[in-house]
């Protein structure tokens, strides 16, 4: 899962593009005997879960990791390989570092194109980033399931006040 594979329709509903394409490209892929994980992979640097380096298996938890990266992209407006993170830091470490800081430094996490945000929108953006950090935990067992991520995103969306949505705008979640 990466941001370039997420497509929005005219109603701003998200759809996943290229889903299953990697499996279909594998010459030995048999859809009748498909399992929960794929051993063939065509991923993009920055979205790949750390465990893939030694397991070479894409699982639900590696998809959750990628979704966490996409959530960070949505809020920050930065690509996972943005040079502004520096040589010793990736998007996850950059987000972890800034989310612990004072309010003025934390605001660097939010894309300037999303501003100005009312307090409810800002709170929701930080909640999305906290969820993204859960999704990108180093240990796959510590990550939520895809269902838990969806439920939490819905909870964040539902709990913002009605006044936080500006006419013509769409909420991050």
C-alpha positions as CSV (number, residue, x, y, z in Angstrom):
1,X,0.0,0.0,0.0
2,X,1.4,3.4,-1.0
3,X,-0.2,6.8,-1.5
4,X,0.0,6.6,-5.3
5,X,-2.2,3.5,-5.2
6,X,-5.0,5.3,-3.3
7,X,-7.5,6.8,-5.7
8,X,-10.4,9.1,-4.9
9,X,-13.7,9.1,-6.8
10,X,-15.9,12.1,-7.4
11,X,-17.5,11.6,-4.0
12,X,-14.1,11.6,-2.3
13,X,-14.3,7.9,-1.5
14,X,-11.0,6.2,-1.5
15,X,-10.3,3.1,-3.6
16,X,-7.2,1.0,-3.7
17,X,-5.5,0.7,-7.1
18,X,-3.0,-2.0,-8.2
19,X,-4.4,-4.3,-5.4
20,X,-3.2,-7.8,-6.1
21,X,-1.1,-6.7,-9.1
22,X,2.1,-7.9,-7.5
23,X,0.7,-11.4,-7.0
24,X,-0.6,-11.6,-10.5
25,X,2.8,-10.6,-11.9
26,X,4.4,-13.7,-10.2
27,X,4.5,-16.5,-12.8
28,X,3.6,-19.1,-10.2
29,X,0.7,-17.3,-8.7
30,X,-2.4,-19.5,-8.4
31,X,-5.5,-17.5,-7.2
32,X,-7.2,-20.8,-6.2
33,X,-4.4,-21.6,-3.7
34,X,-3.7,-18.1,-2.5
35,X,-2.7,-17.8,1.2
36,X,-2.7,-14.9,3.7
37,X,0.8,-13.8,2.7
38,X,2.6,-13.4,-0.5
39,X,6.3,-14.4,-0.9
40,X,6.8,-12.3,-4.0
41,X,6.9,-8.6,-3.6
42,X,7.0,-5.4,-5.6
43,X,7.1,-2.6,-3.0
44,X,8.4,0.9,-2.8
45,X,11.1,2.1,-0.4
46,X,9.7,4.0,2.5
47,X,6.5,2.0,2.6
48,X,8.0,-1.4,3.3
49,X,7.7,-2.9,6.8
50,X,11.1,-3.6,8.5
51,X,10.4,-7.3,8.9
52,X,10.2,-7.7,5.1
53,X,14.0,-7.5,5.0
54,X,14.4,-10.8,6.7
55,X,11.1,-12.6,6.0
56,X,10.4,-11.6,2.4
57,X,6.7,-12.1,3.1
58,X,4.0,-9.5,2.8
59,X,1.3,-9.9,5.4
60,X,-1.6,-8.0,6.9
61,X,0.7,-6.5,9.4
62,X,3.1,-5.3,6.7
63,X,0.1,-3.7,5.0
64,X,-0.8,-2.0,8.3
65,X,2.8,-0.7,8.5
66,X,2.4,0.8,4.9
67,X,-1.0,2.3,5.9
68,X,0.7,4.0,8.8
69,X,3.2,5.6,6.4
70,X,0.3,6.7,4.2
71,X,-1.5,8.3,7.2
72,X,1.7,10.2,8.1
73,X,1.9,11.4,4.5
74,X,-1.7,12.6,4.6
75,X,-1.1,14.7,7.7
76,X,2.4,15.9,7.0
77,X,2.3,16.3,3.3
78,X,5.7,14.7,3.1
79,X,6.9,11.6,1.2
80,X,8.3,8.8,3.3
81,X,11.8,9.5,1.8
82,X,11.7,13.3,2.2
83,X,15.3,14.7,2.4
84,X,14.2,17.1,5.2
85,X,14.2,14.2,7.6
86,X,18.0,14.1,7.4
87,X,20.4,11.2,6.9
88,X,19.8,9.4,10.2
89,X,16.0,9.7,10.3
90,X,13.0,8.3,8.4
91,X,9.4,9.4,8.4
92,X,8.5,7.2,11.4
93,X,11.4,8.5,13.6
94,X,10.8,12.1,12.5
95,X,7.1,11.8,13.5
96,X,8.0,10.1,16.8
97,X,10.4,12.9,17.6
98,X,8.1,15.8,16.7
99,X,5.0,14.4,18.3
100,X,6.7,14.5,21.7
101,X,7.6,18.2,21.4
102,X,6.0,21.4,22.5
103,X,3.0,22.6,20.5
104,X,4.9,25.0,18.3
105,X,7.3,22.2,17.2
106,X,4.5,19.6,16.9
107,X,2.8,21.9,14.3
108,X,5.7,21.1,11.9
109,X,4.0,17.6,11.6
110,X,0.9,19.1,9.9
111,X,1.1,20.1,6.2
112,X,0.8,23.9,5.8
113,X,-1.8,23.3,3.1
114,X,-4.2,21.9,5.7
115,X,-3.9,25.0,7.9
116,X,-5.5,26.9,9.5
117,X,-7.1,24.1,11.5
118,X,-9.6,24.7,14.2
119,X,-8.8,23.0,17.5
120,X,-10.9,19.9,16.8
121,X,-9.2,19.4,13.4
122,X,-5.7,19.8,14.9
123,X,-6.5,17.3,17.6
124,X,-7.8,14.8,15.0
125,X,-4.7,15.3,12.9
126,X,-2.5,14.4,15.9
127,X,-4.7,11.5,16.8
128,X,-4.2,10.2,13.2
129,X,-0.5,10.6,13.6
130,X,-0.6,8.7,17.0
131,X,-2.5,5.9,15.2
132,X,0.1,6.0,12.4
133,X,2.8,5.4,14.9
134,X,0.9,2.4,16.3
135,X,0.7,1.1,12.7
136,X,4.5,1.5,12.2
137,X,5.7,-0.3,15.4
138,X,8.8,-2.3,14.7
139,X,7.3,-5.5,15.9
140,X,4.4,-6.7,13.7
141,X,2.6,-8.2,16.7
142,X,2.5,-4.7,18.3
143,X,0.6,-3.2,15.4
144,X,-3.2,-3.0,15.2
145,X,-5.1,-5.1,12.7
146,X,-6.5,-3.5,9.6
147,X,-10.0,-3.6,11.1
148,X,-8.7,-1.8,14.3
149,X,-7.2,0.9,12.1
150,X,-10.4,1.4,10.3
151,X,-12.4,1.5,13.5
152,X,-10.0,4.0,15.1
153,X,-10.1,6.3,12.0
154,X,-13.9,6.2,12.1
155,X,-13.8,6.9,15.9
156,X,-11.6,10.0,15.3
157,X,-13.9,11.2,12.5
158,X,-17.0,10.6,14.5
159,X,-15.8,12.4,17.7
160,X,-14.8,15.6,16.1
161,X,-17.4,18.3,16.6
162,X,-19.7,19.1,13.7
163,X,-18.4,22.7,13.5
164,X,-14.9,21.5,12.6
165,X,-15.9,20.7,9.0
166,X,-15.7,23.8,6.8
167,X,-18.0,24.0,3.9
168,X,-16.4,22.5,0.7
169,X,-13.6,20.9,2.7
170,X,-13.1,17.2,3.4
171,X,-11.8,16.0,6.7
172,X,-8.5,14.2,6.8
173,X,-10.1,10.9,8.0
